[in-house]
Structure formats: structure tokens, C-alpha cells
Amino acid sequence: MPTRKKTVMFASSFLTCVCSFALVCVALATQHWMSSEVRFSDANSNVTVSLTYGLFSGTCEQFITGGLQVPEKVFQVADNLSSTEAKSTITAIIVILVLSLLSSLLSSGFTCTNAVSNPYQTFLGPIGVYTWNSLCGIFTLIAMILFPVNIEENSLSVELALTCLPIQQTHDKSVHSYGYSYWIMLLIIFLNIASIVIIYCYDHARYSKKKEQERPIENAPKDVILF
């Protein structure tokens, strides 16, 4: 059976991994990744399309000069993208977050196993926890980078506005605001770092204690050792 200290440390790490897993699920399921105000204009009128969307679905509203408002419409992100590059990037983000979800799940399993037992295999110990938490954090960071790149490089909000509500005007300007579904990923990275730090503190303390136990033998007189 593991020591009380090991159980407490790995149980704490397990909680951070479970929270990370839950937050990845929230990020995938919610549509508050981006809120955009996309403005179109011509010689006679101005139209503003308000968008709120995530990786799978979103909503859009149209406001026309003079106070006229078109009712809110729900749309599917993938169905409204004609650009292959934009659609491929969204798909890549989803795949990366699924990999992050699996890494977080494996890390939860490893920490739970170590909290209740002493695995014989080295990889099932701290090394495994370091590996899966690091992968989860890296995958999440890549997703955080790819999403704004898709917004800026592929004009994702403009394309969604054009396909969601048919508009024959010229794009004027866009204002973007990242929602909580996007910033949740930053918290996921922090949780993975926290999990690694907790296990590192335990592993380092265990290593230091082991060295202290070996030191009396190293410092003992040679004749005593021979005896």
C-alpha cells in the first residue's frame, strides 16, 4: 500500500486532472469561443451581423440601419464554411482537443492508480503522469494558437456572417471578442502544470529522503563497512 503522503499528493493531482478533463469537455461542448460584430455597408445602408459561435455551432443576428433587426438564427459552423482551409483548421482543433481529452483521462487514471497502489512499472508512476499531463497541456496550447490564426488568416467570422445571412454589401470592419469557452483552455494548461508540480514535489522529496538514508553508509569508516 502507498504511504499516506503519496496518497495525498497523488489524490491532489488526480483532482486537477479530473478538473482538466471536465474543462476540455466544456470547451468542446459550448459555443462561446468567439463573439464578433461584422459590419457591412454600401451607399444606402449599413448592416451589422452579430455572431457567437464555437467549434460546432453558433448564433447570428442582423441589425440594419434604422433599428430593423432580423431574428436570431442558429447555424452549424462546418456547414457554413466554404473555405477548405478554414474548415480543415476547425477540424484540426477539434481533433487536437479530443487528443487533449484522452491525455487528461489517462493522466487521471495514472494518478488514481498511484493514489491507491504502488505500480511496479516505472511508466505507471510519476513519469507517466508527467507525460500525459505534458501532452494534454501541449495539445491545448496548440488549439489556443490555431483558433485565433483561423480567425485572422481565414476571416472566419466574415465568412460565417456572409453564409449565415445573405448579404450583398461590402465588408467594412470586424470586432472580435474571445469568450469563456476559449479562455477555459488557459485554465486547463494551468491545471496540467499544477498536476506536474505536485507530483514533482513528491518525487523530489522521495528522492531526497532516499539519499539521506544512503548517506550514513557512504560516510561510515571503511573498517566498519568491511566488518
QUIURNOR-V111372 format. One record per residue. RES is the residue in one letter. SS is DSSP state (2 for helix, 1 for strand, 0 for the rest). Layout:
res->RES ss->SS
res->RES ss->SS
This chain:
res->M ss->0
res->P ss->0
res->T ss->0
res->R ss->2
res->K ss->2
res->K ss->2
res->T ss->2
res->V ss->2
res->M ss->2
res->F ss->2
res->A ss->2
res->S ss->2
res->S ss->2
res->F ss->2
res->L ss->2
res->T ss->2
res->C ss->2
res->V ss->2
res->C ss->2
res->S ss->2
res->F ss->2
res->A ss->2
res->L ss->2
res->V ss->2
res->C ss->2
res->V ss->2
res->A ss->2
res->L ss->2
res->A ss->2
res->T ss->0
res->Q ss->0
res->H ss->0
res->W ss->0
res->M ss->1
res->S ss->1
res->S ss->1
res->E ss->1
res->V ss->1
res->R ss->1
res->F ss->1
res->S ss->1
res->D ss->0
res->A ss->0
res->N ss->0
res->S ss->0
res->N ss->1
res->V ss->1
res->T ss->1
res->V ss->1
res->S ss->1
res->L ss->1
res->T ss->1
res->Y ss->1
res->G ss->0
res->L ss->0
res->F ss->0
res->S ss->1
res->G ss->1
res->T ss->1
res->C ss->1
res->E ss->1
res->Q ss->1
res->F ss->1
res->I ss->1
res->T ss->0
res->G ss->0
res->G ss->0
res->L ss->1
res->Q ss->1
res->V ss->1
res->P ss->1
res->E ss->1
res->K ss->1
res->V ss->1
res->F ss->1
res->Q ss->1
res->V ss->0
res->A ss->2
res->D ss->2
res->N ss->2
res->L ss->0
res->S ss->0
res->S ss->0
res->T ss->2
res->E ss->2
res->A ss->2
res->K ss->2
res->S ss->2
res->T ss->2
res->I ss->2
res->T ss->2
res->A ss->2
res->I ss->2
res->I ss->2
res->V ss->2
res->I ss->2
res->L ss->2
res->V ss->2
res->L ss->2
res->S ss->2
res->L ss->2
res->L ss->2
res->S ss->2
res->S ss->2
res->L ss->2
res->L ss->2
res->S ss->2
res->S ss->2
res->G ss->2
res->F ss->2
res->T ss->2
res->C ss->2
res->T ss->2
res->N ss->2
res->A ss->2
res->V ss->2
res->S ss->0
res->N ss->0
res->P ss->0
res->Y ss->0
res->Q ss->0
res->T ss->2
res->F ss->2
res->L ss->2
res->G ss->0
res->P ss->2
res->I ss->2
res->G ss->2
res->V ss->2
res->Y ss->2
res->T ss->2
res->W ss->2
res->N ss->2
res->S ss->2
res->L ss->2
res->C ss->2
res->G ss->2
res->I ss->2
res->F ss->2
res->T ss->2
res->L ss->2
res->I ss->2
res->A ss->2
res->M ss->2
res->I ss->2
res->L ss->2
res->F ss->2
res->P ss->2
res->V ss->2
res->N ss->2
res->I ss->2
res->E ss->2
res->E ss->2
res->N ss->0
res->S ss->0
res->L ss->2
res->S ss->2
res->V ss->2
res->E ss->2
res->L ss->2
res->A ss->2
res->L ss->2
res->T ss->2
res->C ss->2
res->L ss->0
res->P ss->0
res->I ss->0
res->Q ss->0
res->Q ss->0
res->T ss->1
res->H ss->1
res->D ss->1
res->K ss->1
res->S ss->1
res->V ss->1
res->H ss->1
res->S ss->1
res->Y ss->1
res->G ss->0
res->Y ss->2
res->S ss->2
res->Y ss->2
res->W ss->2
res->I ss->2
res->M ss->2
res->L ss->2
res->L ss->2
res->I ss->2
res->I ss->2
res->F ss->2
res->L ss->2
res->N ss->2
res->I ss->2
res->A ss->2
res->S ss->2
res->I ss->2
res->V ss->2
res->I ss->2
res->I ss->2
res->Y ss->2
res->C ss->2
res->Y ss->2
res->D ss->2
res->H ss->2
res->A ss->2
res->R ss->2
res->Y ss->2
res->S ss->2
res->K ss->2
res->K ss->2
res->K ss->2
res->E ss->2
res->Q ss->2
res->E ss->2
res->R ss->2
res->P ss->2
res->I ss->2
res->E ss->2
res->N ss->2
res->A ss->0
res->P ss->0
res->K ss->2
res->D ss->2
res->V ss->2
res->I ss->2
res->L ss->2
res->F ss->0
